[in-house]
Amino acid sequence: MIAHVTFSHQENQYISDHINQGKGWACTDTEFVALKSKIKDHYIRVQSNRCCYCYHYYASNHHAIWDIEHILYKEGYSRFLLEPKNLAASCKECNQFKHQTDVLVPVSRSFTRLPRSSARYKIVHPIFDVYLDHIDVQDLGGGKYLLCPKTKKGSETFTICNLFRFHLIYGGYSGLLNTQRDKLLRIAEDLKDTLGENSEHLKTIVRIAFAIR
Ligand SMILES: [Zn+2]
């Protein structure tokens, strides 16, 4: 649960005009570029340089390392393009894996205010949820973490952001072909459905998945 960015009266006025004019995220206006820079700086700082989805620490504030993450994706929910509670900082990979996944439950576009209840989001919401309530973090040292879901939200985040990738990388399986990775994930998903959402069971599942080459 992190503090969202705040905007001045002048910035809010600019944002309102930007949205109404449908200028979009790729706009290169000086004011817009400055606003994006402020947003990124804010979330990197309040998240203590940790990605909002994979918990990994990135020892750099350089903007090329980070993406501004739109929890409700910007192409589908353009009116929340600059809504502070729809923003966070994520690593490039998590953002790419999540891409245009709709994480609202139930999916709906017929609202004008951003849903503010944790229950409306399929994944761990950086502002409405506490990450460690939903995902178990095993510190391997050296900046390496293994993530394991504790709840349904944790499980959805694990799948949507492909947090399984760290198990493969740190387990020495990063050379697996995509088809082999997909097969492992399918086995883990099948087992998860059989065993339920219990954290201990899921840890076992990951271990089982590793044992299968
Ligand atoms: Zn990440």
Residues whose N, C-alpha, C, O or C-beta is under 5 A from the ligand:
A	BS01	ZN	C51 Y53 C54 C91 C94
